[in-house]
Amino acid sequence: MHEMSLMSEIIQLVSEDARSRSFKRVERIDVVVGELSNVLPDALELAFSYFQGQGLVFIDEATTLKIIREAAVARCEICQWEFEPDYQIALCPKCDQVSCVLVSGETFKVESYEGSDALES
Ligand SMILES: [Zn+2]
């Protein structure tokens, strides 16, 4: 599952930033996962709980992972209709044209994280 390597990258990214800001630990990580991003939130959480037990410097059992789901939204460039597509390439349900652009739903990123100066949460 590629969520394992994605989570590893997220933790590395956050840890490097936390180190540069002289934080002692990370309290929370907020991640945005789009419905069409090919990332499974369940698998991401599973990967996160694995890393929580690895004795990392900034991430431990008390660190929380918040997954913010981003809905898939497509807009038809012909009639401007906005709808929820099942796939990246979608047919407009209103005018049947394949001129739709994806407005959101492909995002996968760290929205923010919360660091702490204290060792105990
Ligand atoms: Zn349309």
Backbone and ligand atoms as CSV (ligand in chain L), in Angstrom:
chain,resi,resn,atom,element,x,y,z
A,1,MET,N,N,0.835,-1.205,0.000
A,1,MET,CA,C,0.000,0.000,0.000
A,1,MET,C,C,0.868,1.253,0.000
A,2,HIS,N,N,0.563,2.169,-0.900
A,2,HIS,CA,C,1.432,3.338,-1.036
A,2,HIS,C,C,1.189,4.383,0.053
A,3,GLU,N,N,0.123,4.190,0.828
A,3,GLU,CA,C,-0.130,5.104,1.948
A,3,GLU,C,C,1.013,5.065,2.965
A,4,MET,N,N,1.672,3.909,3.026
A,4,MET,CA,C,2.796,3.740,3.952
A,4,MET,C,C,3.923,4.721,3.603
A,5,SER,N,N,4.271,4.789,2.330
A,5,SER,CA,C,5.351,5.693,1.929
A,5,SER,C,C,4.893,7.144,1.952
A,6,LEU,N,N,3.607,7.371,1.674
A,6,LEU,CA,C,3.081,8.741,1.745
A,6,LEU,C,C,3.150,9.251,3.180
A,7,MET,N,N,2.737,8.380,4.110
A,7,MET,CA,C,2.749,8.750,5.526
A,7,MET,C,C,4.179,8.988,5.994
A,8,SER,N,N,5.085,8.159,5.512
A,8,SER,CA,C,6.491,8.311,5.844
A,8,SER,C,C,7.008,9.672,5.388
A,9,GLU,N,N,6.608,10.081,4.191
A,9,GLU,CA,C,7.015,11.388,3.653
A,9,GLU,C,C,6.430,12.533,4.468
A,10,ILE,N,N,5.158,12.387,4.848
A,10,ILE,CA,C,4.494,13.417,5.642
A,10,ILE,C,C,5.211,13.604,6.973
A,11,ILE,N,N,5.506,12.477,7.631
A,11,ILE,CA,C,6.165,12.536,8.928
A,11,ILE,C,C,7.553,13.155,8.812
A,12,GLN,N,N,8.250,12.810,7.744
A,12,GLN,CA,C,9.584,13.367,7.513
A,12,GLN,C,C,9.511,14.879,7.316
A,13,LEU,N,N,8.553,15.300,6.508
A,13,LEU,CA,C,8.337,16.718,6.212
A,13,LEU,C,C,8.027,17.503,7.492
A,14,VAL,N,N,7.052,16.991,8.254
A,14,VAL,CA,C,6.626,17.652,9.481
A,14,VAL,C,C,7.757,17.652,10.518
A,15,SER,N,N,8.460,16.533,10.609
A,15,SER,CA,C,9.545,16.421,11.586
A,15,SER,C,C,10.669,17.411,11.299
A,16,GLU,N,N,11.005,17.549,10.024
A,16,GLU,CA,C,12.058,18.498,9.651
A,16,GLU,C,C,11.661,19.924,10.013
A,17,ASP,N,N,10.390,20.246,9.770
A,17,ASP,CA,C,9.914,21.584,10.087
A,17,ASP,C,C,9.869,21.792,11.598
A,18,ALA,N,N,9.423,20.765,12.301
A,18,ALA,CA,C,9.337,20.842,13.764
A,18,ALA,C,C,10.731,21.040,14.380
A,19,ARG,N,N,11.712,20.381,13.776
A,19,ARG,CA,C,13.090,20.506,14.247
A,19,ARG,C,C,13.585,21.932,14.024
A,20,SER,N,N,13.285,22.494,12.857
A,20,SER,CA,C,13.744,23.837,12.533
A,20,SER,C,C,13.087,24.888,13.429
A,21,ARG,N,N,11.909,24.556,13.978
A,21,ARG,CA,C,11.219,25.487,14.870
A,21,ARG,C,C,11.468,25.164,16.345
A,22,SER,N,N,12.366,24.232,16.589
A,22,SER,CA,C,12.735,23.809,17.952
A,22,SER,C,C,11.574,23.263,18.765
A,23,PHE,N,N,10.635,22.615,18.103
A,23,PHE,CA,C,9.554,21.955,18.832
A,23,PHE,C,C,10.102,20.672,19.449
A,24,LYS,N,N,9.440,20.231,20.523
A,24,LYS,CA,C,9.852,18.983,21.157
A,24,LYS,C,C,9.043,17.803,20.635
A,25,ARG,N,N,7.795,18.100,20.300
A,25,ARG,CA,C,6.934,17.040,19.764
A,25,ARG,C,C,5.840,17.618,18.873
A,26,VAL,N,N,5.172,16.757,18.157
A,26,VAL,CA,C,4.083,17.190,17.297
A,26,VAL,C,C,2.763,16.709,17.898
A,27,GLU,N,N,1.850,17.660,18.104
A,27,GLU,CA,C,0.557,17.339,18.722
A,27,GLU,C,C,-0.438,16.789,17.710
A,28,ARG,N,N,-0.452,17.430,16.549
A,28,ARG,CA,C,-1.478,17.081,15.577
A,28,ARG,C,C,-1.012,17.352,14.153
A,29,ILE,N,N,-1.437,16.503,13.244
A,29,ILE,CA,C,-1.143,16.727,11.831
A,29,ILE,C,C,-2.471,16.714,11.074
A,30,ASP,N,N,-2.723,17.760,10.318
A,30,ASP,CA,C,-3.934,17.837,9.503
A,30,ASP,C,C,-3.576,17.562,8.038
A,31,VAL,N,N,-4.221,16.561,7.500
A,31,VAL,CA,C,-3.933,16.191,6.123
A,31,VAL,C,C,-5.213,16.275,5.287
A,32,VAL,N,N,-5.098,16.870,4.102
A,32,VAL,CA,C,-6.253,16.955,3.208
A,32,VAL,C,C,-6.160,15.807,2.192
A,33,VAL,N,N,-7.227,15.022,2.142
A,33,VAL,CA,C,-7.269,13.903,1.208
A,33,VAL,C,C,-8.464,14.054,0.274
A,34,GLY,N,N,-8.197,14.290,-0.985
A,34,GLY,CA,C,-9.257,14.417,-1.973
A,34,GLY,C,C,-9.857,13.070,-2.324
A,35,GLU,N,N,-11.141,13.070,-2.650
A,35,GLU,CA,C,-11.829,11.819,-2.977
A,35,GLU,C,C,-11.256,11.140,-4.211
A,36,LEU,N,N,-10.634,11.927,-5.087
A,36,LEU,CA,C,-10.054,11.345,-6.293
A,36,LEU,C,C,-8.526,11.321,-6.246
A,37,SER,N,N,-7.986,11.387,-5.057
A,37,SER,CA,C,-6.526,11.464,-4.921
A,37,SER,C,C,-5.849,10.100,-4.898
A,38,ASN,N,N,-6.626,9.026,-4.943
A,38,ASN,CA,C,-6.076,7.670,-4.869
A,38,ASN,C,C,-5.426,7.349,-3.537
A,39,VAL,N,N,-5.771,8.123,-2.514
A,39,VAL,CA,C,-5.259,7.847,-1.177
A,39,VAL,C,C,-6.436,7.377,-0.324
A,40,LEU,N,N,-6.265,6.236,0.314
A,40,LEU,CA,C,-7.318,5.710,1.175
A,40,LEU,C,C,-7.111,6.186,2.608
A,41,PRO,N,N,-8.084,6.952,3.138
A,41,PRO,CA,C,-7.951,7.475,4.489
A,41,PRO,C,C,-7.723,6.384,5.551
A,42,ASP,N,N,-8.404,5.262,5.407
A,42,ASP,CA,C,-8.239,4.161,6.364
A,42,ASP,C,C,-6.808,3.634,6.365
A,43,ALA,N,N,-6.269,3.460,5.174
A,43,ALA,CA,C,-4.906,2.960,5.045
A,43,ALA,C,C,-3.902,3.980,5.559
A,44,LEU,N,N,-4.242,5.253,5.385
A,44,LEU,CA,C,-3.381,6.326,5.855
A,44,LEU,C,C,-3.328,6.324,7.389
A,45,GLU,N,N,-4.495,6.117,7.999
A,45,GLU,CA,C,-4.565,6.058,9.459
A,45,GLU,C,C,-3.815,4.850,10.001
A,46,LEU,N,N,-3.928,3.756,9.282
A,46,LEU,CA,C,-3.237,2.532,9.676
A,46,LEU,C,C,-1.723,2.740,9.630
A,47,ALA,N,N,-1.270,3.369,8.563
A,47,ALA,CA,C,0.150,3.668,8.402
A,47,ALA,C,C,0.611,4.597,9.520
A,48,PHE,N,N,-0.238,5.567,9.847
A,48,PHE,CA,C,0.117,6.524,10.891
A,48,PHE,C,C,0.279,5.826,12.239
A,49,SER,N,N,-0.660,4.922,12.558
A,49,SER,CA,C,-0.581,4.233,13.842
A,49,SER,C,C,0.656,3.319,13.903
A,50,TYR,N,N,1.085,2.832,12.749
A,50,TYR,CA,C,2.323,2.051,12.702
A,50,TYR,C,C,3.511,2.937,13.103
A,51,PHE,N,N,3.589,4.125,12.490
A,51,PHE,CA,C,4.702,5.034,12.775
A,51,PHE,C,C,4.669,5.566,14.207
A,52,GLN,N,N,3.469,5.627,14.784
A,52,GLN,CA,C,3.344,6.093,16.173
A,52,GLN,C,C,4.089,5.180,17.142
A,53,GLY,N,N,4.208,3.938,16.778
A,53,GLY,CA,C,4.861,2.971,17.655
A,53,GLY,C,C,6.332,2.762,17.349
A,54,GLN,N,N,6.890,3.595,16.468
A,54,GLN,CA,C,8.272,3.397,16.043
A,54,GLN,C,C,9.307,4.182,16.850
A,55,GLY,N,N,8.871,4.817,17.920
A,55,GLY,CA,C,9.802,5.560,18.757
A,55,GLY,C,C,10.428,6.750,18.057
A,56,LEU,N,N,9.645,7.425,17.247
A,56,LEU,CA,C,10.145,8.602,16.531
A,56,LEU,C,C,10.304,9.787,17.489
A,57,VAL,N,N,11.094,10.751,17.052
A,57,VAL,CA,C,11.390,11.898,17.908
A,57,VAL,C,C,10.158,12.771,18.144
A,58,PHE,N,N,9.422,13.061,17.077
A,58,PHE,CA,C,8.321,14.029,17.195
A,58,PHE,C,C,6.931,13.397,17.234
A,59,ILE,N,N,6.834,12.203,16.712
A,59,ILE,CA,C,5.527,11.540,16.618
A,59,ILE,C,C,5.443,10.419,17.645
A,60,ASP,N,N,4.396,10.457,18.471
A,60,ASP,CA,C,4.196,9.345,19.400
A,60,ASP,C,C,2.700,9.001,19.499
A,61,GLU,N,N,2.350,8.167,20.477
A,61,GLU,CA,C,0.965,7.700,20.617
A,61,GLU,C,C,-0.027,8.837,20.841
A,62,ALA,N,N,0.467,9.951,21.381
A,62,ALA,CA,C,-0.418,11.074,21.694
A,62,ALA,C,C,-0.644,12.007,20.505
A,63,THR,N,N,0.146,11.825,19.473
A,63,THR,CA,C,-0.023,12.662,18.284
A,63,THR,C,C,-1.286,12.219,17.533
A,64,THR,N,N,-2.086,13.200,17.135
A,64,THR,CA,C,-3.297,12.839,16.403
A,64,THR,C,C,-3.181,13.201,14.927
A,65,LEU,N,N,-3.793,12.366,14.128
A,65,LEU,CA,C,-3.847,12.604,12.688
A,65,LEU,C,C,-5.271,12.985,12.347
A,66,LYS,N,N,-5.420,14.156,11.737
A,66,LYS,CA,C,-6.756,14.591,11.343
A,66,LYS,C,C,-6.828,14.555,9.818
A,67,ILE,N,N,-7.758,13.773,9.326
A,67,ILE,CA,C,-7.912,13.673,7.874
A,67,ILE,C,C,-9.114,14.503,7.433
A,68,ILE,N,N,-8.843,15.477,6.602
A,68,ILE,CA,C,-9.903,16.354,6.085
A,68,ILE,C,C,-10.236,15.882,4.678
A,69,ARG,N,N,-11.454,15.401,4.504
A,69,ARG,CA,C,-11.850,14.906,3.180
A,69,ARG,C,C,-12.222,16.071,2.270
A,70,GLU,N,N,-11.691,16.021,1.063
A,70,GLU,CA,C,-12.040,17.034,0.073
A,70,GLU,C,C,-12.947,16.381,-0.971
A,71,ALA,N,N,-14.136,16.920,-1.120
A,71,ALA,CA,C,-15.098,16.347,-2.061
A,71,ALA,C,C,-14.659,16.579,-3.495
A,72,ALA,N,N,-15.031,15.644,-4.351
A,72,ALA,CA,C,-14.729,15.787,-5.770
A,72,ALA,C,C,-15.771,16.695,-6.409
A,73,VAL,N,N,-15.281,17.740,-7.083
A,73,VAL,CA,C,-16.190,18.652,-7.770
A,73,VAL,C,C,-15.653,18.896,-9.181
A,74,ALA,N,N,-16.522,18.726,-10.159
A,74,ALA,CA,C,-16.147,19.013,-11.539
A,74,ALA,C,C,-17.073,20.099,-12.083
A,75,ARG,N,N,-16.548,20.893,-13.001
A,75,ARG,CA,C,-17.370,21.929,-13.614
A,75,ARG,C,C,-17.353,21.765,-15.129
A,76,CYS,N,N,-18.545,21.841,-15.708
A,76,CYS,CA,C,-18.662,21.736,-17.158
A,76,CYS,C,C,-18.282,23.087,-17.753
A,77,GLU,N,N,-17.356,23.061,-18.725
A,77,GLU,CA,C,-16.908,24.323,-19.313
A,77,GLU,C,C,-17.902,24.878,-20.333
A,78,ILE,N,N,-18.855,24.057,-20.693
A,78,ILE,CA,C,-19.848,24.519,-21.672
A,78,ILE,C,C,-21.054,25.164,-20.985
A,79,CYS,N,N,-21.628,24.452,-19.997
A,79,CYS,CA,C,-22.813,25.011,-19.351
A,79,CYS,C,C,-22.548,25.472,-17.907
A,80,GLN,N,N,-21.300,25.350,-17.470
A,80,GLN,CA,C,-20.883,25.801,-16.134
A,80,GLN,C,C,-21.511,25.025,-14.971
A,81,TRP,N,N,-22.156,23.905,-15.293
A,81,TRP,CA,C,-22.779,23.088,-14.274
A,81,TRP,C,C,-21.705,22.445,-13.378
A,82,GLU,N,N,-21.918,22.491,-12.076
A,82,GLU,CA,C,-20.976,21.845,-11.158
A,82,GLU,C,C,-21.607,20.592,-10.585
A,83,PHE,N,N,-20.850,19.529,-10.565
A,83,PHE,CA,C,-21.371,18.258,-10.069
A,83,PHE,C,C,-20.261,17.414,-9.464
A,84,GLU,N,N,-20.689,16.319,-8.855
A,84,GLU,CA,C,-19.727,15.422,-8.225
A,84,GLU,C,C,-19.396,14.268,-9.175
A,85,PRO,N,N,-18.173,14.240,-9.703
A,85,PRO,CA,C,-17.819,13.198,-10.665
A,85,PRO,C,C,-17.347,11.917,-9.966
A,86,ASP,N,N,-17.522,10.796,-10.641
A,86,ASP,CA,C,-17.034,9.532,-10.097
A,86,ASP,C,C,-15.583,9.295,-10.486
A,87,TYR,N,N,-15.204,9.871,-11.596
A,87,TYR,CA,C,-13.850,9.689,-12.084
A,87,TYR,C,C,-13.256,11.038,-12.483
A,88,GLN,N,N,-11.954,11.014,-12.804
A,88,GLN,CA,C,-11.266,12.236,-13.217
A,88,GLN,C,C,-11.870,12.810,-14.506
A,89,ILE,N,N,-12.223,11.907,-15.418
A,89,ILE,CA,C,-12.841,12.343,-16.666
A,89,ILE,C,C,-14.332,12.057,-16.555
A,90,ALA,N,N,-15.133,13.116,-16.622
A,90,ALA,CA,C,-16.560,12.934,-16.409
A,90,ALA,C,C,-17.397,13.582,-17.506
A,91,LEU,N,N,-18.546,13.003,-17.676
A,91,LEU,CA,C,-19.527,13.500,-18.639
A,91,LEU,C,C,-20.461,14.449,-17.892
A,92,CYS,N,N,-20.720,15.606,-18.472
A,92,CYS,CA,C,-21.624,16.540,-17.809
A,92,CYS,C,C,-23.036,15.941,-17.762
A,93,PRO,N,N,-23.625,15.848,-16.568
A,93,PRO,CA,C,-24.958,15.255,-16.457
A,93,PRO,C,C,-26.045,16.146,-17.050
A,94,LYS,N,N,-25.696,17.386,-17.327
A,94,LYS,CA,C,-26.702,18.317,-17.840
A,94,LYS,C,C,-26.713,18.399,-19.366
A,95,CYS,N,N,-25.512,18.529,-19.955
A,95,CYS,CA,C,-25.473,18.691,-21.418
A,95,CYS,C,C,-24.737,17.566,-22.138
A,96,ASP,N,N,-24.293,16.533,-21.373
A,96,ASP,CA,C,-23.647,15.358,-21.962
A,96,ASP,C,C,-22.337,15.628,-22.696
A,97,GLN,N,N,-21.670,16.705,-22.372
A,97,GLN,CA,C,-20.394,17.000,-23.009
A,97,GLN,C,C,-19.242,16.557,-22.113
A,98,VAL,N,N,-18.130,16.199,-22.764
A,98,VAL,CA,C,-16.957,15.808,-21.987
A,98,VAL,C,C,-15.993,16.990,-21.917
A,99,SER,N,N,-16.477,18.107,-21.454
A,99,SER,CA,C,-15.632,19.295,-21.339
A,99,SER,C,C,-15.575,19.743,-19.892
A,100,CYS,N,N,-15.347,18.781,-19.026
A,100,CYS,CA,C,-15.378,19.105,-17.609
A,100,CYS,C,C,-13.986,19.209,-17.026
A,101,VAL,N,N,-13.818,20.183,-16.190
A,101,VAL,CA,C,-12.555,20.322,-15.489
A,101,VAL,C,C,-12.779,20.009,-14.017
A,102,LEU,N,N,-11.795,19.381,-13.436
A,102,LEU,CA,C,-11.889,19.039,-12.034
A,102,LEU,C,C,-11.551,20.267,-11.181
A,103,VAL,N,N,-12.492,20.678,-10.356
A,103,VAL,CA,C,-12.284,21.859,-9.521
A,103,VAL,C,C,-11.584,21.467,-8.220
A,104,SER,N,N,-12.002,20.350,-7.657
A,104,SER,CA,C,-11.340,19.855,-6.460
A,104,SER,C,C,-11.523,18.352,-6.339
A,105,GLY,N,N,-10.737,17.746,-5.454
A,105,GLY,CA,C,-10.865,16.310,-5.240
A,105,GLY,C,C,-9.575,15.535,-5.449
A,106,GLU,N,N,-8.566,16.208,-6.042
A,106,GLU,CA,C,-7.299,15.511,-6.288
A,106,GLU,C,C,-6.218,15.867,-5.271
A,107,THR,N,N,-6.572,16.708,-4.324
A,107,THR,CA,C,-5.592,17.192,-3.358
A,107,THR,C,C,-5.105,16.103,-2.403
A,108,PHE,N,N,-3.819,16.112,-2.186
A,108,PHE,CA,C,-3.254,15.335,-1.083
A,108,PHE,C,C,-2.105,16.150,-0.532
A,109,LYS,N,N,-2.305,16.718,0.669
A,109,LYS,CA,C,-1.271,17.578,1.220
A,109,LYS,C,C,-1.410,17.723,2.737
A,110,VAL,N,N,-0.339,18.192,3.340
A,110,VAL,CA,C,-0.389,18.525,4.754
A,110,VAL,C,C,-0.953,19.936,4.854
A,111,GLU,N,N,-2.114,20.061,5.446
A,111,GLU,CA,C,-2.763,21.362,5.590
A,111,GLU,C,C,-2.026,22.191,6.638
A,112,SER,N,N,-1.793,21.574,7.780
A,112,SER,CA,C,-1.066,22.241,8.859
A,112,SER,C,C,-0.684,21.205,9.900
A,113,TYR,N,N,0.111,21.637,10.857
A,113,TYR,CA,C,0.401,20.753,11.980
A,113,TYR,C,C,0.633,21.608,13.207
A,114,GLU,N,N,0.529,20.975,14.339
A,114,GLU,CA,C,0.673,21.705,15.586
A,114,GLU,C,C,1.848,21.123,16.360
A,115,GLY,N,N,2.826,21.961,16.634
A,115,GLY,CA,C,3.976,21.506,17.387
A,115,GLY,C,C,3.894,22.013,18.814
A,116,SER,N,N,4.684,21.397,19.673
A,116,SER,CA,C,4.678,21.819,21.073
A,116,SER,C,C,6.095,21.881,21.623
A,117,ASP,N,N,6.299,22.805,22.536
A,117,ASP,CA,C,7.612,22.933,23.175
A,117,ASP,C,C,7.765,21.951,24.324
A,118,ALA,N,N,6.619,21.453,24.802
A,118,ALA,CA,C,6.651,20.539,25.947
A,118,ALA,C,C,6.811,19.102,25.498
A,119,LEU,N,N,7.521,18.315,26.299
A,119,LEU,CA,C,7.721,16.909,25.957
A,119,LEU,C,C,6.464,16.091,26.200
A,120,GLU,N,N,5.710,16.467,27.268
A,120,GLU,CA,C,4.462,15.751,27.594
A,120,GLU,C,C,3.297,16.505,27.022
A,121,SER,N,N,2.294,15.776,26.547
A,121,SER,CA,C,1.106,16.438,26.008
A,121,SER,C,C,0.104,16.712,27.116
L,1,ZN,ZN,ZN,-22.576,20.817,-19.272
